[in-house]
Amino acid sequence: MSYVTGTALTLALLTSLFLAALHLGFRAPRIREQGTPADLGIDYQSAQIPTVAGKQLFAWWLPVANADHSIIILHGWGGNAELMLPMAQPFHQAGINVLLIDARNHGSSDPDTFSSLPRFAEDLDHAIDWLQHNHPGKTRKLALLGHSLGAGAALLTASRRQDISAVISVSAFAHPEWIMKRYLQRFHLPGPVTGLALRYVQWVIGHRFNDIAPLNSVCRIDCPILLVHGRADTTVPVEDARAIASGCPRPNITLLEIDGAEHDSVDKIEQHGMELVAFLQQRAFAG
């Protein structure tokens, strides 16, 4: 075996190992629900929602008598419906129906080959369609709330539909490339290797980062948008939320920064629950 051939084979092997490690590194951890909304004194119904490729999504439906406004809540990477319950409570207490869903590969939903922002958005689309079909009297006005990756999915979904009354984005990253680079920089990879990883991920998910970036999605949304972000977030810095807001300066976009809140500080955001409720009631559900 020549030196050139040996070097080429070694590079090919290392590249294959790197791409396999990249797949494993971006496999979402699965945390299944241990409790139910009943633990908080909330009446609910469990549901199975069909999504793509014959997969089923696990969901909790929290109806309110005589309420025709609803909000669908989607967790972030590695999350589930139960982890989002504290954020759902203020809306339910305010008389808004709530649908909490698990994306594929998360919580109690079916597994799939991989998770991504577009796949989160696919699941959210099917949840919207399911809710409108099965509870049409509850969806006169419909809002979306997503956390982290779920927030990016909510913005992407709203950018493609005309039946969404408002979006609340919690801790969204501005651009997939930014968060990918933050993740990869800890490995001190050469620039060309990082570039290869970025191209490979776009090939796997079947979408260019620019086409799905929240930074760009917001510019295609006409309904009111509330960007909520913790100033203590080290996973997705608050500068991402500021970039989203400033990148498309329109009157339908509002930024709420929360002191002391980290990326997964659902409890601190819950303390501002009435501000989120007021946003919906004043900007989206009025009339």
N, C-alpha and C positions, 0 to 999 in steps of 0.2 A: 504494500500500500504506500503510495507516494505521500510526501509531506502535505501537499496541497489537498489531496483527497482526504487524508486524515484530519486536517484542520477543518475542512468543509463538513465532514461528518460530526466532528466535535461541536462545531457551531450549530449544526442542525439539531443535535441532541440537546444542547443547552437551551436553544430556542424553544424546543418542544417542552422541556421541563419547565421553562419560565412560563409558557402559556398555560400549561397544566396547573402550575402553582397560582397563576392569575385567576383561573376558574375557581380553584378551591378558596382563594382569598375573598372572592366575591360571592360565595355561597351564603345565603342568609341563614342565620341561626333560627331554629324553630322553637318558639315558646308557646306551648298550648295553654288555653284558658284553664284556670283552676277554680274560679268562682263564676258567678253570674250576676246580672243586674239585680236579681232578687236580694242579693247581699246588701244592696243599698236601698232596698225597699221599693224598687222599681219593677212594675209589671212588664213582662216582655214575652216575645215569641222568638224561638229559634227558627232559622230559615236556611235553606240550601238554594243558592243562586247559580244557575248555569252560566258558565263563561266559555271561552274558546276551547276547542279541541275536546269537547265533552267533559271538561273539568267542572267541579262544583266549588263554590265559595261558601264558607260558613259565615253566618250573619246573625245579628241580634236586632230585632225590630222592636222599638220602644214607642208604641203609639200613645197619643194623647186624645182623649175624647173630644170630638167636634173641632179638632185642629186640622186645617188644610194646608199648613206650611210645614215643610220637612227639611232636615239637613242630613246628609250622608257624611260619615266620618271615616277616614282611612288613616291607618297607622303608618309609621315609617319602617325603615329597614330593620328586620328582626323583631318587629312589634306584633301586636295583635289587638283584637277588639277590646279585651279586658283592660289592657293598659291605657286605652283611650276613654274608658268609662268616666273617670273624673272630669274630663273635658266635656263629655256629653251631658253630664248632670245639669249644669246651668241652663242649657237649651231646653231640656225636658221639663225642668221646673218652671220655665218661662212659657210653657204651653206649645212647644215645637216638637213635632214628631222627630225621632232620631233613628237612623239606620246605621249600625256599626258593622263593618265588614272586615274579613281577613282576606288579604291578597293571596294568590297562589304561593305555595311554599311557606306560608305563614300561619300561625295559630292552628286552627282545626280545618283549614281549607285543603284541597287536594294538592299533591306535589306536581311539579313540572320541571322541565330541564334546567331552567334558570329564571332569575327574577331581574327585572329592569324597570326603569321609569315607564317606557311604553307599555310594558305588560301590566304594571300597576294601573295605568290609564285604561287599558282594555278591560280590566276587572271592574274599574269604577264605571265605565260605560255600561257594562252589563248589569251592574247594580242599579243604575239609574233606570234603565229600560225595565228591569224587573219590578222596581217600585212603582213606576208609572203604570205598568200593566196590571199589577196585582192590587194596588191601592191608589187608583186614579183620583179619588176624592181627597187624598192626602198630599197631593203634589201640585196644588194650584201655583205655589211658588216653591222652588227647590234651591237649596244652597249646598255647597260642598265645603268640607273642612278636611285638610290633610296635614300630616306632620312629616317634616323632612322629605324623604323620597315621595311619600304620599302627598305632600304639598305640591311638589313638582308635577305629580300626576294629575292633581286636581286642576292646576293651572293649564296643563296641556289639554285635558278634557274640555274645560270651559272654553278654550280657544277654538274648539272644533264644533261646539254646539251653540244653539240659540235658546235653549230651554233652561238655562241656569240663571238664577236670580242674583247670586252672590258667591264669592269664593273667599274663604279664610285660609290663608297660607301660614302655617306655623313652622318656623325654622327651615325654610326652603333654601337650598343652595342656588346660587345664581346661574351656574353653568356646570354641566357634567365634567367638562375638561378641567375646571378649576379644582373640583373636589377629587378627581382622579389624580391630578398632579400632587395635591396635598398628601394623598394616601401613599403614592409611589415615592415621594421624596425621602421618606424615612429609610428607604433601601439604598439611597445614594447611587441610583442607576445612571449610566451615561445617557446623554440626551437622546441619541438614536434609539436606545432600548425603550425609553419612556415614550418616544414617538411611535414605536412599533406597538407598544401596549395600547395606546390610545386608538390607533387605527384598528387593531384587532378587536377591541371591545365594541367599536362602532360596527364592525363587520358582524360580530356575533349577534348584537341586538337588532341589527337591520335598520339602523337610523343614524344619521349624522347628528353629532352633539348639538350643532347650531340649530337644528330643526326642532329639538325637544327641550332646549334650554329655557328655564323659567324666565330668564332675562329677556328672551324673545317672545315667549308665550303671552306674557302680560300685554304686549302691544297689540295682540289680536283679540283681546277680550273687551267687551263693551260694558259688562255688568260691574257693579262695585266689587273692589278687591281690598281686603284687609291683610297686610303683611305684618305678621307678629313675629318678633325675634328677641331672644335674650341677649343682653349686652355681655353676659359672661360665657357665651357659647364659644367653646374652643374647637368644636368639631366643624361647625359652619359659622365662621365669624359674622358678627352683625353687619360687617361691611358688605356681605353678600346681599342682605336685604336692602341696604342703602343703594347698592348698585342696581338692583331690580327696580327700585322706586325712581331713581334718578335717570335710569336708562330709557324710561318711557314716561316722562312727566305728564301725566294726564289726571284730570280731576276725579276719575273713578278709582284711583289708587291711594290708599291711606297706609301709613307706616306707624306701627305701635311697637316701641322698644321697651323691654321690661328689664329693669335693674335686677341684677343678681341671678337671672334665669340662665341656666345652662341649656345644652342641646335637648336633653331629655327631661327638663324640669316641668313636667306636666302639672305638678302641684302649684308651682309659682304662676303658671299661666292660668290655672284654674282660679287663682285669686283675682284675676282680671276677667273672670267669666262674664260678669254683668256688662263689661265694656264690649265683649264680643257679641253678647245678646243684643245690646243696644245698637250696635252697628247693623245687625240684621234687621231689627225692628224699624230703624230709622231710614236705612239706605236701601233695603231690599224688600222687606215684607210689609211696608206701609201701604195702605190702600187695598 
